[in-house]
Amino acid sequence: MLAKPPQVVSLDPACIGDVLDDVRRVASATGTESIAEPLVAGWQARIDAVTQRAASARHQPRVLHLEWADPPMCGGHWVPEMVDIAGGINCFGDRSSGSFPLEWADVVASQPDVIVLMPCGFNVERALRDVPGLAAKEGWETLPAVQNARVYAIDAGAYTSRSGPRLVMGLEMLAEIVHPELFSGMIPEGGALRLSEDMLVAP
């Protein structure tokens, strides 16, 4: 019943560059290249700006990103790449790996300087519900991120889970989380929350 056979454009990005390329592919399929190219150029410029500023950091904090808490799972796809660009060191995962489950003993051994709770597809409020369970685990209180209150909950559904342009804002948010001495004003209202010390204690 269609006027012509449909063109199927399959998108399966694994890193931020793939997401930008997918925008170009969709633009090519829809004849909107003149609209897409300035947008992609703007996003790439923002990525480059984070890359350059983060490269000036004097140290690289170890970052534990959790896409799920029970069982604990590290972030996959573009998340480890985002941490790299933002000037951090991934405790687990790299740009070639997907999300995978973690043994809690390995989490404790990784001694993260920063913990980012980013439950896949969910918001800050949902991420906070995982904190009591994590705080009750053996060794939680020994983690440098907990001792220095550098634990954050992020709106993953908006900024880290989905393969779209807001990943660029997610990258900027991670840059401020990892290197607040270099970045500021990158986190929109409601986009992320730094947990207070009393929130990090087991109930």
mmCIF file of the C-alpha atoms, coordinates in Angstrom:
data_MODEL
# 
_entry.id   MODEL 
# 
loop_
_atom_site.group_PDB 
_atom_site.id 
_atom_site.type_symbol 
_atom_site.label_atom_id 
_atom_site.label_alt_id 
_atom_site.label_comp_id 
_atom_site.label_asym_id 
_atom_site.label_entity_id 
_atom_site.label_seq_id 
_atom_site.pdbx_PDB_ins_code 
_atom_site.Cartn_x 
_atom_site.Cartn_y 
_atom_site.Cartn_z 
_atom_site.occupancy 
_atom_site.B_iso_or_equiv 
_atom_site.pdbx_formal_charge 
_atom_site.auth_seq_id 
_atom_site.auth_comp_id 
_atom_site.auth_asym_id 
_atom_site.auth_atom_id 
_atom_site.pdbx_PDB_model_num 
ATOM 1   C CA . MET A 1 1   ? 0.000  0.000  0.000  1.00 0.00 ? 1   MET A CA 1 
ATOM 2   C CA . LEU A 1 2   ? 3.048  2.277  0.217  1.00 0.00 ? 2   LEU A CA 1 
ATOM 3   C CA . ALA A 1 3   ? 3.950  4.520  -2.698 1.00 0.00 ? 3   ALA A CA 1 
ATOM 4   C CA . LYS A 1 4   ? 7.476  3.067  -2.734 1.00 0.00 ? 4   LYS A CA 1 
ATOM 5   C CA . PRO A 1 5   ? 9.511  0.536  -0.746 1.00 0.00 ? 5   PRO A CA 1 
ATOM 6   C CA . PRO A 1 6   ? 10.576 1.998  2.601  1.00 0.00 ? 6   PRO A CA 1 
ATOM 7   C CA . GLN A 1 7   ? 14.198 2.786  3.271  1.00 0.00 ? 7   GLN A CA 1 
ATOM 8   C CA . VAL A 1 8   ? 15.344 1.280  6.551  1.00 0.00 ? 8   VAL A CA 1 
ATOM 9   C CA . VAL A 1 9   ? 18.120 3.161  8.360  1.00 0.00 ? 9   VAL A CA 1 
ATOM 10  C CA . SER A 1 10  ? 19.430 1.002  11.193 1.00 0.00 ? 10  SER A CA 1 
ATOM 11  C CA . LEU A 1 11  ? 21.214 2.898  13.972 1.00 0.00 ? 11  LEU A CA 1 
ATOM 12  C CA . ASP A 1 12  ? 23.427 1.092  16.482 1.00 0.00 ? 12  ASP A CA 1 
ATOM 13  C CA . PRO A 1 13  ? 25.967 3.574  17.888 1.00 0.00 ? 13  PRO A CA 1 
ATOM 14  C CA . ALA A 1 14  ? 28.698 2.472  20.294 1.00 0.00 ? 14  ALA A CA 1 
ATOM 15  C CA . CYS A 1 15  ? 30.432 5.791  20.968 1.00 0.00 ? 15  CYS A CA 1 
ATOM 16  C CA . ILE A 1 16  ? 29.692 9.500  20.807 1.00 0.00 ? 16  ILE A CA 1 
ATOM 17  C CA . GLY A 1 17  ? 31.199 9.824  17.332 1.00 0.00 ? 17  GLY A CA 1 
ATOM 18  C CA . ASP A 1 18  ? 28.801 7.141  16.113 1.00 0.00 ? 18  ASP A CA 1 
ATOM 19  C CA . VAL A 1 19  ? 25.875 9.167  17.448 1.00 0.00 ? 19  VAL A CA 1 
ATOM 20  C CA . LEU A 1 20  ? 26.992 12.215 15.494 1.00 0.00 ? 20  LEU A CA 1 
ATOM 21  C CA . ASP A 1 21  ? 27.480 10.082 12.388 1.00 0.00 ? 21  ASP A CA 1 
ATOM 22  C CA . ASP A 1 22  ? 23.968 8.690  12.831 1.00 0.00 ? 22  ASP A CA 1 
ATOM 23  C CA . VAL A 1 23  ? 22.566 12.218 12.797 1.00 0.00 ? 23  VAL A CA 1 
ATOM 24  C CA . ARG A 1 24  ? 24.293 12.705 9.471  1.00 0.00 ? 24  ARG A CA 1 
ATOM 25  C CA . ARG A 1 25  ? 22.895 9.396  8.176  1.00 0.00 ? 25  ARG A CA 1 
ATOM 26  C CA . VAL A 1 26  ? 19.349 10.333 9.115  1.00 0.00 ? 26  VAL A CA 1 
ATOM 27  C CA . ALA A 1 27  ? 19.860 13.754 7.547  1.00 0.00 ? 27  ALA A CA 1 
ATOM 28  C CA . SER A 1 28  ? 21.101 12.148 4.344  1.00 0.00 ? 28  SER A CA 1 
ATOM 29  C CA . ALA A 1 29  ? 18.096 9.817  4.229  1.00 0.00 ? 29  ALA A CA 1 
ATOM 30  C CA . THR A 1 30  ? 15.679 12.704 4.759  1.00 0.00 ? 30  THR A CA 1 
ATOM 31  C CA . GLY A 1 31  ? 17.386 15.353 2.647  1.00 0.00 ? 31  GLY A CA 1 
ATOM 32  C CA . THR A 1 32  ? 18.077 17.627 5.620  1.00 0.00 ? 32  THR A CA 1 
ATOM 33  C CA . GLU A 1 33  ? 21.866 17.801 5.508  1.00 0.00 ? 33  GLU A CA 1 
ATOM 34  C CA . SER A 1 34  ? 21.855 21.614 5.523  1.00 0.00 ? 34  SER A CA 1 
ATOM 35  C CA . ILE A 1 35  ? 20.086 21.550 8.896  1.00 0.00 ? 35  ILE A CA 1 
ATOM 36  C CA . ALA A 1 36  ? 22.093 18.700 10.411 1.00 0.00 ? 36  ALA A CA 1 
ATOM 37  C CA . GLU A 1 37  ? 25.630 19.793 9.604  1.00 0.00 ? 37  GLU A CA 1 
ATOM 38  C CA . PRO A 1 38  ? 25.636 23.025 11.665 1.00 0.00 ? 38  PRO A CA 1 
ATOM 39  C CA . LEU A 1 39  ? 24.129 21.115 14.592 1.00 0.00 ? 39  LEU A CA 1 
ATOM 40  C CA . VAL A 1 40  ? 26.735 18.357 14.402 1.00 0.00 ? 40  VAL A CA 1 
ATOM 41  C CA . ALA A 1 41  ? 29.518 20.929 14.081 1.00 0.00 ? 41  ALA A CA 1 
ATOM 42  C CA . GLY A 1 42  ? 28.263 22.680 17.216 1.00 0.00 ? 42  GLY A CA 1 
ATOM 43  C CA . TRP A 1 43  ? 28.124 19.447 19.200 1.00 0.00 ? 43  TRP A CA 1 
ATOM 44  C CA . GLN A 1 44  ? 31.606 18.476 18.046 1.00 0.00 ? 44  GLN A CA 1 
ATOM 45  C CA . ALA A 1 45  ? 32.942 21.878 19.086 1.00 0.00 ? 45  ALA A CA 1 
ATOM 46  C CA . ARG A 1 46  ? 31.535 21.359 22.585 1.00 0.00 ? 46  ARG A CA 1 
ATOM 47  C CA . ILE A 1 47  ? 33.101 17.894 22.774 1.00 0.00 ? 47  ILE A CA 1 
ATOM 48  C CA . ASP A 1 48  ? 36.440 19.326 21.657 1.00 0.00 ? 48  ASP A CA 1 
ATOM 49  C CA . ALA A 1 49  ? 36.204 22.087 24.263 1.00 0.00 ? 49  ALA A CA 1 
ATOM 50  C CA . VAL A 1 50  ? 35.740 19.546 27.057 1.00 0.00 ? 50  VAL A CA 1 
ATOM 51  C CA . THR A 1 51  ? 38.571 17.408 25.686 1.00 0.00 ? 51  THR A CA 1 
ATOM 52  C CA . GLN A 1 52  ? 41.010 20.320 25.616 1.00 0.00 ? 52  GLN A CA 1 
ATOM 53  C CA . ARG A 1 53  ? 40.162 21.703 29.048 1.00 0.00 ? 53  ARG A CA 1 
ATOM 54  C CA . ALA A 1 54  ? 40.133 18.289 30.752 1.00 0.00 ? 54  ALA A CA 1 
ATOM 55  C CA . ALA A 1 55  ? 43.554 17.552 29.271 1.00 0.00 ? 55  ALA A CA 1 
ATOM 56  C CA . SER A 1 56  ? 44.970 20.351 31.432 1.00 0.00 ? 56  SER A CA 1 
ATOM 57  C CA . ALA A 1 57  ? 43.968 18.613 34.677 1.00 0.00 ? 57  ALA A CA 1 
ATOM 58  C CA . ARG A 1 58  ? 46.799 17.842 37.072 1.00 0.00 ? 58  ARG A CA 1 
ATOM 59  C CA . HIS A 1 59  ? 45.301 14.526 38.129 1.00 0.00 ? 59  HIS A CA 1 
ATOM 60  C CA . GLN A 1 60  ? 42.770 12.006 36.854 1.00 0.00 ? 60  GLN A CA 1 
ATOM 61  C CA . PRO A 1 61  ? 40.270 10.762 39.452 1.00 0.00 ? 61  PRO A CA 1 
ATOM 62  C CA . ARG A 1 62  ? 39.179 7.146  39.338 1.00 0.00 ? 62  ARG A CA 1 
ATOM 63  C CA . VAL A 1 63  ? 35.502 7.062  38.366 1.00 0.00 ? 63  VAL A CA 1 
ATOM 64  C CA . LEU A 1 64  ? 32.998 4.320  39.136 1.00 0.00 ? 64  LEU A CA 1 
ATOM 65  C CA . HIS A 1 65  ? 29.895 4.656  36.972 1.00 0.00 ? 65  HIS A CA 1 
ATOM 66  C CA . LEU A 1 66  ? 27.014 2.408  37.953 1.00 0.00 ? 66  LEU A CA 1 
ATOM 67  C CA . GLU A 1 67  ? 24.223 1.829  35.441 1.00 0.00 ? 67  GLU A CA 1 
ATOM 68  C CA . TRP A 1 68  ? 22.585 -0.529 37.911 1.00 0.00 ? 68  TRP A CA 1 
ATOM 69  C CA . ALA A 1 69  ? 23.017 -1.207 41.617 1.00 0.00 ? 69  ALA A CA 1 
ATOM 70  C CA . ASP A 1 70  ? 21.536 -4.647 42.267 1.00 0.00 ? 70  ASP A CA 1 
ATOM 71  C CA . PRO A 1 71  ? 23.438 -6.378 40.841 1.00 0.00 ? 71  PRO A CA 1 
ATOM 72  C CA . PRO A 1 72  ? 26.047 -3.641 40.387 1.00 0.00 ? 72  PRO A CA 1 
ATOM 73  C CA . MET A 1 73  ? 26.790 -3.030 36.710 1.00 0.00 ? 73  MET A CA 1 
ATOM 74  C CA . CYS A 1 74  ? 29.166 -0.517 35.184 1.00 0.00 ? 74  CYS A CA 1 
ATOM 75  C CA . GLY A 1 75  ? 28.196 1.801  32.363 1.00 0.00 ? 75  GLY A CA 1 
ATOM 76  C CA . GLY A 1 76  ? 28.732 0.642  28.812 1.00 0.00 ? 76  GLY A CA 1 
ATOM 77  C CA . HIS A 1 77  ? 28.756 1.897  25.229 1.00 0.00 ? 77  HIS A CA 1 
ATOM 78  C CA . TRP A 1 78  ? 29.722 5.598  25.246 1.00 0.00 ? 78  TRP A CA 1 
ATOM 79  C CA . VAL A 1 79  ? 29.811 6.055  29.039 1.00 0.00 ? 79  VAL A CA 1 
ATOM 80  C CA . PRO A 1 80  ? 33.453 4.955  29.568 1.00 0.00 ? 80  PRO A CA 1 
ATOM 81  C CA . GLU A 1 81  ? 34.435 7.121  26.607 1.00 0.00 ? 81  GLU A CA 1 
ATOM 82  C CA . MET A 1 82  ? 32.657 10.091 28.196 1.00 0.00 ? 82  MET A CA 1 
ATOM 83  C CA . VAL A 1 83  ? 34.626 9.557  31.407 1.00 0.00 ? 83  VAL A CA 1 
ATOM 84  C CA . ASP A 1 84  ? 37.875 9.416  29.432 1.00 0.00 ? 84  ASP A CA 1 
ATOM 85  C CA . ILE A 1 85  ? 37.087 12.657 27.613 1.00 0.00 ? 85  ILE A CA 1 
ATOM 86  C CA . ALA A 1 86  ? 36.041 14.314 30.881 1.00 0.00 ? 86  ALA A CA 1 
ATOM 87  C CA . GLY A 1 87  ? 39.469 13.585 32.346 1.00 0.00 ? 87  GLY A CA 1 
ATOM 88  C CA . GLY A 1 88  ? 38.717 10.585 34.530 1.00 0.00 ? 88  GLY A CA 1 
ATOM 89  C CA . ILE A 1 89  ? 39.972 7.012  34.735 1.00 0.00 ? 89  ILE A CA 1 
ATOM 90  C CA . ASN A 1 90  ? 37.355 4.306  34.427 1.00 0.00 ? 90  ASN A CA 1 
ATOM 91  C CA . CYS A 1 91  ? 37.363 1.831  37.292 1.00 0.00 ? 91  CYS A CA 1 
ATOM 92  C CA . PHE A 1 92  ? 35.639 -0.612 34.939 1.00 0.00 ? 92  PHE A CA 1 
ATOM 93  C CA . GLY A 1 93  ? 34.919 -0.778 31.234 1.00 0.00 ? 93  GLY A CA 1 
ATOM 94  C CA . ASP A 1 94  ? 36.273 0.998  28.180 1.00 0.00 ? 94  ASP A CA 1 
ATOM 95  C CA . ARG A 1 95  ? 34.866 2.314  24.923 1.00 0.00 ? 95  ARG A CA 1 
ATOM 96  C CA . SER A 1 96  ? 34.908 -1.161 23.374 1.00 0.00 ? 96  SER A CA 1 
ATOM 97  C CA . SER A 1 97  ? 32.887 -2.835 26.147 1.00 0.00 ? 97  SER A CA 1 
ATOM 98  C CA . GLY A 1 98  ? 29.241 -2.824 26.987 1.00 0.00 ? 98  GLY A CA 1 
ATOM 99  C CA . SER A 1 99  ? 27.762 -2.743 30.461 1.00 0.00 ? 99  SER A CA 1 
ATOM 100 C CA . PHE A 1 100 ? 28.609 -5.788 32.573 1.00 0.00 ? 100 PHE A CA 1 
ATOM 101 C CA . PRO A 1 101 ? 27.994 -7.001 36.148 1.00 0.00 ? 101 PRO A CA 1 
ATOM 102 C CA . LEU A 1 102 ? 30.588 -6.382 38.846 1.00 0.00 ? 102 LEU A CA 1 
ATOM 103 C CA . GLU A 1 103 ? 31.612 -8.343 41.910 1.00 0.00 ? 103 GLU A CA 1 
ATOM 104 C CA . TRP A 1 104 ? 31.261 -6.110 44.948 1.00 0.00 ? 104 TRP A CA 1 
ATOM 105 C CA . ALA A 1 105 ? 34.720 -7.104 46.194 1.00 0.00 ? 105 ALA A CA 1 
ATOM 106 C CA . ASP A 1 106 ? 36.136 -5.778 42.921 1.00 0.00 ? 106 ASP A CA 1 
ATOM 107 C CA . VAL A 1 107 ? 34.207 -2.530 43.360 1.00 0.00 ? 107 VAL A CA 1 
ATOM 108 C CA . VAL A 1 108 ? 35.754 -2.054 46.800 1.00 0.00 ? 108 VAL A CA 1 
ATOM 109 C CA . ALA A 1 109 ? 39.204 -2.927 45.465 1.00 0.00 ? 109 ALA A CA 1 
ATOM 110 C CA . SER A 1 110 ? 38.864 -0.337 42.692 1.00 0.00 ? 110 SER A CA 1 
ATOM 111 C CA . GLN A 1 111 ? 38.803 2.485  45.309 1.00 0.00 ? 111 GLN A CA 1 
ATOM 112 C CA . PRO A 1 112 ? 36.953 5.065  43.193 1.00 0.00 ? 112 PRO A CA 1 
ATOM 113 C CA . ASP A 1 113 ? 37.529 8.763  43.823 1.00 0.00 ? 113 ASP A CA 1 
ATOM 114 C CA . VAL A 1 114 ? 34.176 9.593  42.237 1.00 0.00 ? 114 VAL A CA 1 
ATOM 115 C CA . ILE A 1 115 ? 30.992 7.516  42.027 1.00 0.00 ? 115 ILE A CA 1 
ATOM 116 C CA . VAL A 1 116 ? 28.252 8.368  39.527 1.00 0.00 ? 116 VAL A CA 1 
ATOM 117 C CA . LEU A 1 117 ? 24.916 6.609  39.931 1.00 0.00 ? 117 LEU A CA 1 
ATOM 118 C CA . MET A 1 118 ? 23.238 6.506  36.520 1.00 0.00 ? 118 MET A CA 1 
ATOM 119 C CA . PRO A 1 119 ? 20.526 3.816  36.469 1.00 0.00 ? 119 PRO A CA 1 
ATOM 120 C CA . CYS A 1 120 ? 19.881 3.106  32.807 1.00 0.00 ? 120 CYS A CA 1 
ATOM 121 C CA . GLY A 1 121 ? 16.901 5.080  31.539 1.00 0.00 ? 121 GLY A CA 1 
ATOM 122 C CA . PHE A 1 122 ? 15.979 6.567  34.930 1.00 0.00 ? 122 PHE A CA 1 
ATOM 123 C CA . ASN A 1 123 ? 16.226 9.932  36.678 1.00 0.00 ? 123 ASN A CA 1 
ATOM 124 C CA . VAL A 1 124 ? 17.907 11.310 39.813 1.00 0.00 ? 124 VAL A CA 1 
ATOM 125 C CA . GLU A 1 125 ? 15.015 10.392 42.099 1.00 0.00 ? 125 GLU A CA 1 
ATOM 126 C CA . ARG A 1 126 ? 15.197 6.756  41.007 1.00 0.00 ? 126 ARG A CA 1 
ATOM 127 C CA . ALA A 1 127 ? 18.989 6.725  41.424 1.00 0.00 ? 127 ALA A CA 1 
ATOM 128 C CA . LEU A 1 128 ? 18.660 7.885  45.033 1.00 0.00 ? 128 LEU A CA 1 
ATOM 129 C CA . ARG A 1 129 ? 16.559 4.829  45.852 1.00 0.00 ? 129 ARG A CA 1 
ATOM 130 C CA . ASP A 1 130 ? 19.646 2.673  45.286 1.00 0.00 ? 130 ASP A CA 1 
ATOM 131 C CA . VAL A 1 131 ? 21.794 4.491  47.837 1.00 0.00 ? 131 VAL A CA 1 
ATOM 132 C CA . PRO A 1 132 ? 20.644 2.724  51.051 1.00 0.00 ? 132 PRO A CA 1 
ATOM 133 C CA . GLY A 1 133 ? 21.335 -0.679 49.524 1.00 0.00 ? 133 GLY A CA 1 
ATOM 134 C CA . LEU A 1 134 ? 24.793 0.378  48.413 1.00 0.00 ? 134 LEU A CA 1 
ATOM 135 C CA . ALA A 1 135 ? 25.554 2.025  51.750 1.00 0.00 ? 135 ALA A CA 1 
ATOM 136 C CA . ALA A 1 136 ? 24.716 -1.226 53.535 1.00 0.00 ? 136 ALA A CA 1 
ATOM 137 C CA . LYS A 1 137 ? 27.349 -3.174 51.592 1.00 0.00 ? 137 LYS A CA 1 
ATOM 138 C CA . GLU A 1 138 ? 30.600 -4.120 53.289 1.00 0.00 ? 138 GLU A CA 1 
ATOM 139 C CA . GLY A 1 139 ? 33.399 -1.715 52.498 1.00 0.00 ? 139 GLY A CA 1 
ATOM 140 C CA . TRP A 1 140 ? 31.189 1.096  51.163 1.00 0.00 ? 140 TRP A CA 1 
ATOM 141 C CA . GLU A 1 141 ? 32.364 3.474  53.860 1.00 0.00 ? 141 GLU A CA 1 
ATOM 142 C CA . THR A 1 142 ? 36.023 2.831  52.925 1.00 0.00 ? 142 THR A CA 1 
ATOM 143 C CA . LEU A 1 143 ? 35.654 4.093  49.358 1.00 0.00 ? 143 LEU A CA 1 
ATOM 144 C CA . PRO A 1 144 ? 37.431 7.427  48.794 1.00 0.00 ? 144 PRO A CA 1 
ATOM 145 C CA . ALA A 1 145 ? 34.387 8.768  46.937 1.00 0.00 ? 145 ALA A CA 1 
ATOM 146 C CA . VAL A 1 146 ? 32.215 8.092  49.988 1.00 0.00 ? 146 VAL A CA 1 
ATOM 147 C CA . GLN A 1 147 ? 34.751 9.444  52.483 1.00 0.00 ? 147 GLN A CA 1 
ATOM 148 C CA . ASN A 1 148 ? 35.045 12.678 50.491 1.00 0.00 ? 148 ASN A CA 1 
ATOM 149 C CA . ALA A 1 149 ? 31.315 12.898 49.628 1.00 0.00 ? 149 ALA A CA 1 
ATOM 150 C CA . ARG A 1 150 ? 31.972 12.719 45.913 1.00 0.00 ? 150 ARG A CA 1 
ATOM 151 C CA . VAL A 1 151 ? 28.999 10.521 45.058 1.00 0.00 ? 151 VAL A CA 1 
ATOM 152 C CA . TYR A 1 152 ? 26.557 11.835 42.472 1.00 0.00 ? 152 TYR A CA 1 
ATOM 153 C CA . ALA A 1 153 ? 23.177 10.786 41.113 1.00 0.00 ? 153 ALA A CA 1 
ATOM 154 C CA . ILE A 1 154 ? 22.556 11.780 37.507 1.00 0.00 ? 154 ILE A CA 1 
ATOM 155 C CA . ASP A 1 155 ? 19.464 11.895 35.303 1.00 0.00 ? 155 ASP A CA 1 
ATOM 156 C CA . ALA A 1 156 ? 20.639 9.054  33.106 1.00 0.00 ? 156 ALA A CA 1 
ATOM 157 C CA . GLY A 1 157 ? 17.436 8.880  31.086 1.00 0.00 ? 157 GLY A CA 1 
ATOM 158 C CA . ALA A 1 158 ? 18.080 12.405 29.865 1.00 0.00 ? 158 ALA A CA 1 
ATOM 159 C CA . TYR A 1 159 ? 21.866 12.631 29.652 1.00 0.00 ? 159 TYR A CA 1 
ATOM 160 C CA . THR A 1 160 ? 23.732 9.306  29.512 1.00 0.00 ? 160 THR A CA 1 
ATOM 161 C CA . SER A 1 161 ? 21.501 6.375  28.550 1.00 0.00 ? 161 SER A CA 1 
ATOM 162 C CA . ARG A 1 162 ? 20.054 7.383  25.196 1.00 0.00 ? 162 ARG A CA 1 
ATOM 163 C CA . SER A 1 163 ? 21.897 7.792  21.909 1.00 0.00 ? 163 SER A CA 1 
ATOM 164 C CA . GLY A 1 164 ? 21.033 11.389 21.113 1.00 0.00 ? 164 GLY A CA 1 
ATOM 165 C CA . PRO A 1 165 ? 22.414 14.943 21.147 1.00 0.00 ? 165 PRO A CA 1 
ATOM 166 C CA . ARG A 1 166 ? 21.947 15.321 24.910 1.00 0.00 ? 166 ARG A CA 1 
ATOM 167 C CA . LEU A 1 167 ? 24.913 12.997 25.387 1.00 0.00 ? 167 LEU A CA 1 
ATOM 168 C CA . VAL A 1 168 ? 26.998 16.097 24.715 1.00 0.00 ? 168 VAL A CA 1 
ATOM 169 C CA . MET A 1 169 ? 25.415 17.815 27.710 1.00 0.00 ? 169 MET A CA 1 
ATOM 170 C CA . GLY A 1 170 ? 25.925 14.595 29.669 1.00 0.00 ? 170 GLY A CA 1 
ATOM 171 C CA . LEU A 1 171 ? 29.618 14.784 28.806 1.00 0.00 ? 171 LEU A CA 1 
ATOM 172 C CA . GLU A 1 172 ? 29.786 18.373 30.042 1.00 0.00 ? 172 GLU A CA 1 
ATOM 173 C CA . MET A 1 173 ? 28.024 17.361 33.254 1.00 0.00 ? 173 MET A CA 1 
ATOM 174 C CA . LEU A 1 174 ? 30.498 14.524 33.830 1.00 0.00 ? 174 LEU A CA 1 
ATOM 175 C CA . ALA A 1 175 ? 33.357 16.935 33.216 1.00 0.00 ? 175 ALA A CA 1 
ATOM 176 C CA . GLU A 1 176 ? 32.137 19.183 36.041 1.00 0.00 ? 176 GLU A CA 1 
ATOM 177 C CA . ILE A 1 177 ? 31.577 16.171 38.299 1.00 0.00 ? 177 ILE A CA 1 
ATOM 178 C CA . VAL A 1 178 ? 35.068 14.804 37.649 1.00 0.00 ? 178 VAL A CA 1 
ATOM 179 C CA . HIS A 1 179 ? 36.913 18.152 37.542 1.00 0.00 ? 179 HIS A CA 1 
ATOM 180 C CA . PRO A 1 180 ? 34.933 20.853 39.367 1.00 0.00 ? 180 PRO A CA 1 
ATOM 181 C CA . GLU A 1 181 ? 38.124 22.874 39.550 1.00 0.00 ? 181 GLU A CA 1 
ATOM 182 C CA . LEU A 1 182 ? 38.058 23.224 35.739 1.00 0.00 ? 182 LEU A CA 1 
ATOM 183 C CA . PHE A 1 183 ? 34.365 23.204 34.858 1.00 0.00 ? 183 PHE A CA 1 
ATOM 184 C CA . SER A 1 184 ? 31.338 25.003 36.273 1.00 0.00 ? 184 SER A CA 1 
ATOM 185 C CA . GLY A 1 185 ? 27.802 25.811 35.194 1.00 0.00 ? 185 GLY A CA 1 
ATOM 186 C CA . MET A 1 186 ? 27.563 22.610 33.160 1.00 0.00 ? 186 MET A CA 1 
ATOM 187 C CA . ILE A 1 187 ? 24.890 20.872 35.232 1.00 0.00 ? 187 ILE A CA 1 
ATOM 188 C CA . PRO A 1 188 ? 21.305 21.950 34.518 1.00 0.00 ? 188 PRO A CA 1 
ATOM 189 C CA . GLU A 1 189 ? 18.778 22.189 37.323 1.00 0.00 ? 189 GLU A CA 1 
ATOM 190 C CA . GLY A 1 190 ? 17.636 18.690 38.249 1.00 0.00 ? 190 GLY A CA 1 
ATOM 191 C CA . GLY A 1 191 ? 20.267 17.081 36.027 1.00 0.00 ? 191 GLY A CA 1 
ATOM 192 C CA . ALA A 1 192 ? 22.452 15.730 38.820 1.00 0.00 ? 192 ALA A CA 1 
ATOM 193 C CA . LEU A 1 193 ? 22.798 15.793 42.569 1.00 0.00 ? 193 LEU A CA 1 
ATOM 194 C CA . ARG A 1 194 ? 25.861 15.543 44.782 1.00 0.00 ? 194 ARG A CA 1 
ATOM 195 C CA . LEU A 1 195 ? 24.902 13.402 47.781 1.00 0.00 ? 195 LEU A CA 1 
ATOM 196 C CA . SER A 1 196 ? 25.463 14.879 51.214 1.00 0.00 ? 196 SER A CA 1 
ATOM 197 C CA . GLU A 1 197 ? 27.425 12.987 53.862 1.00 0.00 ? 197 GLU A CA 1 
ATOM 198 C CA . ASP A 1 198 ? 24.305 11.967 55.781 1.00 0.00 ? 198 ASP A CA 1 
ATOM 199 C CA . MET A 1 199 ? 22.830 10.446 52.610 1.00 0.00 ? 199 MET A CA 1 
ATOM 200 C CA . LEU A 1 200 ? 25.852 8.140  52.277 1.00 0.00 ? 200 LEU A CA 1 
ATOM 201 C CA . VAL A 1 201 ? 25.414 6.430  55.650 1.00 0.00 ? 201 VAL A CA 1 
ATOM 202 C CA . ALA A 1 202 ? 23.603 3.110  55.919 1.00 0.00 ? 202 ALA A CA 1 
ATOM 203 C CA . PRO A 1 203 ? 20.138 3.464  57.509 1.00 0.00 ? 203 PRO A CA 1 
# 
